Amino acid sequence: MYEDLKKVIEESNNIIFFGGAGVSTESNIPDFRSQAGIYNNTYPYPAETMISSDFFYDHQKEFFDFYFNEMIYLDAKPNNAHIALAKLEKIGKLKAIITQNIDGLHQKAGSYCVYELHGSIHRNRCQRCNEFYSLEDVIRLRDYQGIPKCEKCHCTIKPEVVLYGESLDMKVMENAIHAIASADVLIVGGTSLVVYPAAGLIQYFKGKKLILINKAITQMDHQADIVIHEPIGEVLKEFILDNQNL
Protein backbone atom coordinates (compact mmCIF):
# COMPACT_ATOMS: atom_id res chain seq x y z
CA MET A 1 0.00 0.00 0.00
CA TYR A 2 2.79 2.44 0.92
CA GLU A 3 4.70 1.66 -2.28
CA ASP A 4 1.51 2.30 -4.24
CA LEU A 5 1.17 5.76 -2.69
CA LYS A 6 4.81 6.57 -3.42
CA LYS A 7 4.34 5.55 -7.05
CA VAL A 8 1.15 7.61 -7.45
CA ILE A 9 2.80 10.76 -6.10
CA GLU A 10 5.93 10.33 -8.21
CA GLU A 11 4.02 9.68 -11.45
CA SER A 12 1.22 12.25 -11.22
CA ASN A 13 1.42 15.92 -12.14
CA ASN A 14 -2.24 16.71 -11.53
CA ILE A 15 -2.89 16.22 -7.81
CA ILE A 16 -5.52 17.97 -5.69
CA PHE A 17 -5.50 17.89 -1.89
CA PHE A 18 -8.68 18.11 0.18
CA GLY A 19 -8.10 18.48 3.91
CA GLY A 20 -9.79 19.02 7.25
CA ALA A 21 -9.03 19.72 10.88
CA GLY A 22 -6.71 16.74 11.20
CA VAL A 23 -4.17 18.51 9.01
CA SER A 24 -3.66 21.15 11.70
CA THR A 25 -3.83 19.03 14.85
CA GLU A 26 -0.11 18.33 14.48
CA SER A 27 0.36 22.12 14.78
CA ASN A 28 -1.37 21.90 18.18
CA ILE A 29 -4.67 23.26 16.90
CA PRO A 30 -7.45 21.05 18.28
CA ASP A 31 -10.06 19.54 16.01
CA PHE A 32 -13.78 19.67 16.75
CA ARG A 33 -15.09 16.17 17.32
CA SER A 34 -12.35 14.13 18.97
CA GLN A 35 -12.20 13.56 22.73
CA ALA A 36 -9.85 16.53 23.08
CA GLY A 37 -11.75 18.57 20.52
CA ILE A 38 -13.44 21.94 20.84
CA TYR A 39 -16.94 20.46 20.99
CA ASN A 40 -16.08 18.68 24.24
CA ASN A 41 -14.99 21.83 26.11
CA THR A 42 -17.32 23.31 28.71
CA TYR A 43 -19.09 26.56 27.86
CA PRO A 44 -22.45 28.11 28.82
CA TYR A 45 -23.78 27.08 25.39
CA PRO A 46 -22.96 24.22 23.00
CA ALA A 47 -19.98 25.01 20.79
CA GLU A 48 -22.12 24.65 17.66
CA THR A 49 -24.37 27.39 19.02
CA MET A 50 -21.51 29.70 19.96
CA ILE A 51 -20.06 29.67 16.46
CA SER A 52 -23.38 30.27 14.74
CA SER A 53 -24.45 33.37 12.86
CA ASP A 54 -27.40 33.99 15.21
CA PHE A 55 -25.14 33.80 18.25
CA PHE A 56 -22.69 36.27 16.72
CA TYR A 57 -25.40 38.89 16.31
CA ASP A 58 -27.24 38.20 19.60
CA HIS A 59 -24.35 37.50 22.01
CA GLN A 60 -21.30 39.26 20.67
CA LYS A 61 -19.26 39.30 23.87
CA GLU A 62 -19.77 35.57 24.42
CA PHE A 63 -19.09 34.88 20.75
CA PHE A 64 -15.74 36.66 20.80
CA ASP A 65 -14.79 35.09 24.13
CA PHE A 66 -15.24 31.69 22.52
CA TYR A 67 -13.72 32.74 19.20
CA PHE A 68 -10.49 34.15 20.62
CA ASN A 69 -10.11 31.29 23.12
CA GLU A 70 -10.90 28.38 20.80
CA MET A 71 -10.35 29.46 17.20
CA ILE A 72 -7.22 31.62 17.33
CA TYR A 73 -3.79 30.01 17.83
CA LEU A 74 -1.17 32.68 17.28
CA ASP A 75 1.76 30.37 18.04
CA ALA A 76 0.71 27.66 15.58
CA LYS A 77 3.26 26.88 12.89
CA PRO A 78 2.96 24.81 9.70
CA ASN A 79 3.65 21.13 10.29
CA ASN A 80 5.03 18.47 7.97
CA ALA A 81 1.72 18.11 6.14
CA HIS A 82 1.55 21.82 5.26
CA ILE A 83 5.24 21.91 4.28
CA ALA A 84 5.01 18.74 2.16
CA LEU A 85 2.00 20.06 0.24
CA ALA A 86 3.76 23.36 -0.40
CA LYS A 87 6.68 21.37 -1.83
CA LEU A 88 4.35 19.41 -4.12
CA GLU A 89 2.89 22.66 -5.42
CA LYS A 90 6.32 24.21 -5.94
CA ILE A 91 7.51 21.31 -8.10
CA GLY A 92 4.32 21.41 -10.16
CA LYS A 93 2.59 18.25 -9.02
CA LEU A 94 -0.08 19.73 -6.76
CA LYS A 95 -2.51 22.07 -8.52
CA ALA A 96 -4.62 23.22 -5.56
CA ILE A 97 -5.42 22.74 -1.89
CA ILE A 98 -9.03 22.69 -0.74
CA THR A 99 -9.27 23.13 3.01
CA GLN A 100 -11.96 23.24 5.64
CA ASN A 101 -9.51 24.95 8.02
CA ILE A 102 -9.50 28.66 8.78
CA ASP A 103 -6.00 28.98 10.26
CA GLY A 104 -4.05 30.05 7.15
CA LEU A 105 -1.23 27.59 7.79
CA HIS A 106 -1.15 26.34 4.21
CA GLN A 107 -0.31 29.84 2.98
CA LYS A 108 2.17 30.29 5.81
CA ALA A 109 3.94 27.12 4.63
CA GLY A 110 4.26 28.56 1.13
CA SER A 111 1.17 27.28 -0.73
CA TYR A 112 -0.46 29.72 -3.14
CA CYS A 113 -3.51 28.03 -4.66
CA VAL A 114 -5.63 27.44 -1.55
CA TYR A 115 -9.43 27.36 -1.57
CA GLU A 116 -10.66 28.03 1.97
CA LEU A 117 -14.18 26.59 2.14
CA HIS A 118 -14.88 27.97 5.60
CA GLY A 119 -13.07 31.29 5.29
CA SER A 120 -10.09 32.53 7.29
CA ILE A 121 -9.32 34.12 10.65
CA HIS A 122 -6.93 36.40 8.76
CA ARG A 123 -9.75 38.23 6.95
CA ASN A 124 -12.17 40.42 8.90
CA ARG A 125 -14.59 43.19 7.86
CA CYS A 126 -16.65 45.89 9.48
CA GLN A 127 -20.33 45.03 9.35
CA ARG A 128 -21.30 48.59 8.44
CA CYS A 129 -18.63 50.17 6.21
CA ASN A 130 -16.95 46.95 4.97
CA GLU A 131 -13.46 48.11 6.02
CA PHE A 132 -10.95 45.24 5.92
CA TYR A 133 -8.97 44.23 9.03
CA SER A 134 -6.23 41.66 9.47
CA LEU A 135 -6.13 39.23 12.39
CA GLU A 136 -3.50 41.41 14.04
CA ASP A 137 -5.79 44.43 13.65
CA VAL A 138 -8.73 42.62 15.22
CA ILE A 139 -6.66 41.50 18.19
CA ARG A 140 -5.40 45.06 18.65
CA LEU A 141 -8.91 46.53 18.44
CA ARG A 142 -10.53 44.38 21.08
CA ASP A 143 -11.93 46.83 23.62
CA TYR A 144 -12.43 46.19 27.32
CA GLN A 145 -15.51 44.11 26.50
CA GLY A 146 -13.57 41.90 24.11
CA ILE A 147 -15.49 43.05 21.01
CA PRO A 148 -13.37 44.45 18.13
CA LYS A 149 -14.81 47.70 16.74
CA CYS A 150 -14.14 49.44 13.43
CA GLU A 151 -11.81 52.44 13.69
CA LYS A 152 -13.86 54.34 11.10
CA CYS A 153 -17.49 53.79 12.12
CA HIS A 154 -17.22 51.93 15.46
CA CYS A 155 -19.40 49.04 14.27
CA THR A 156 -18.47 45.44 15.18
CA ILE A 157 -15.87 43.74 13.00
CA LYS A 158 -16.87 40.24 11.88
CA PRO A 159 -14.40 37.49 11.00
CA GLU A 160 -14.77 36.23 7.44
CA VAL A 161 -15.29 32.66 8.61
CA VAL A 162 -18.37 30.63 7.73
CA LEU A 163 -20.49 30.30 10.85
CA TYR A 164 -23.28 27.80 11.39
CA GLY A 165 -26.33 29.10 9.59
CA GLU A 166 -24.30 30.78 6.84
CA SER A 167 -23.74 29.60 3.28
CA LEU A 168 -20.36 28.79 1.82
CA ASP A 169 -18.87 31.23 -0.67
CA MET A 170 -20.16 30.01 -4.03
CA LYS A 171 -17.13 31.22 -5.96
CA VAL A 172 -14.83 29.23 -3.68
CA MET A 173 -17.10 26.20 -4.05
CA GLU A 174 -17.08 26.51 -7.84
CA ASN A 175 -13.29 26.69 -7.88
CA ALA A 176 -13.03 23.67 -5.58
CA ILE A 177 -15.44 21.63 -7.68
CA HIS A 178 -13.58 22.49 -10.87
CA ALA A 179 -10.24 21.55 -9.30
CA ILE A 180 -11.51 18.18 -8.06
CA ALA A 181 -13.29 17.37 -11.30
CA SER A 182 -10.12 18.11 -13.28
CA ALA A 183 -7.71 16.12 -11.08
CA ASP A 184 -6.07 12.82 -11.89
CA VAL A 185 -5.30 12.17 -8.22
CA LEU A 186 -7.27 13.34 -5.19
CA ILE A 187 -5.63 13.07 -1.77
CA VAL A 188 -8.11 13.47 1.09
CA GLY A 189 -6.49 13.93 4.47
CA GLY A 190 -7.24 14.79 8.07
CA THR A 191 -10.99 14.84 7.69
CA SER A 192 -13.78 12.55 8.89
CA LEU A 193 -15.88 13.54 5.85
CA VAL A 194 -19.00 14.18 7.91
CA VAL A 195 -19.30 17.96 7.46
CA TYR A 196 -21.49 18.90 4.52
CA PRO A 197 -21.61 20.44 1.99
CA ALA A 198 -17.80 20.32 2.04
CA ALA A 199 -17.62 16.51 2.29
CA GLY A 200 -19.90 16.24 -0.72
CA LEU A 201 -17.18 17.64 -2.96
CA ILE A 202 -15.62 14.18 -3.21
CA GLN A 203 -18.44 13.07 -5.53
CA TYR A 204 -17.05 15.34 -8.29
CA PHE A 205 -13.80 13.38 -8.53
CA LYS A 206 -13.64 11.31 -11.72
CA GLY A 207 -9.87 10.81 -11.86
CA LYS A 208 -7.64 7.77 -11.55
CA LYS A 209 -6.69 7.49 -7.87
CA LEU A 210 -8.54 8.47 -4.69
CA ILE A 211 -6.30 8.41 -1.62
CA LEU A 212 -7.59 8.74 1.96
CA ILE A 213 -5.22 9.51 4.83
CA ASN A 214 -6.92 9.84 8.22
CA LYS A 215 -6.29 8.41 11.66
CA ALA A 216 -9.88 7.20 11.96
CA ILE A 217 -12.06 5.24 9.55
CA THR A 218 -14.24 7.37 7.28
CA GLN A 219 -17.46 6.62 5.43
CA MET A 220 -15.53 6.87 2.14
CA ASP A 221 -12.81 4.32 2.91
CA HIS A 222 -14.47 1.63 0.81
CA GLN A 223 -14.43 3.89 -2.27
CA ALA A 224 -10.75 4.80 -2.09
CA ASP A 225 -7.91 3.18 -4.01
CA ILE A 226 -5.45 3.71 -1.15
CA VAL A 227 -6.39 4.10 2.54
CA ILE A 228 -3.88 4.88 5.29
CA HIS A 229 -4.94 5.28 8.92
CA GLU A 230 -1.95 7.27 10.20
CA PRO A 231 -1.30 10.93 11.13
CA ILE A 232 -1.17 12.81 7.87
CA GLY A 233 1.94 14.81 8.75
CA GLU A 234 3.93 11.63 9.26
CA VAL A 235 2.67 10.10 6.03
CA LEU A 236 3.34 13.15 3.85
CA LYS A 237 6.78 13.65 5.39
CA GLU A 238 7.78 10.12 4.44
CA PHE A 239 6.40 10.18 0.91
CA ILE A 240 7.09 13.79 -0.04
CA LEU A 241 9.62 15.53 2.19
CA ASP A 242 11.89 12.49 2.55
CA ASN A 243 11.41 11.29 -1.03
CA GLN A 244 14.66 11.82 -2.93
CA ASN A 245 12.88 11.34 -6.26
CA LEU A 246 10.79 14.51 -5.81
Disulfide bonds with the S-S distance in Angstrom:
none
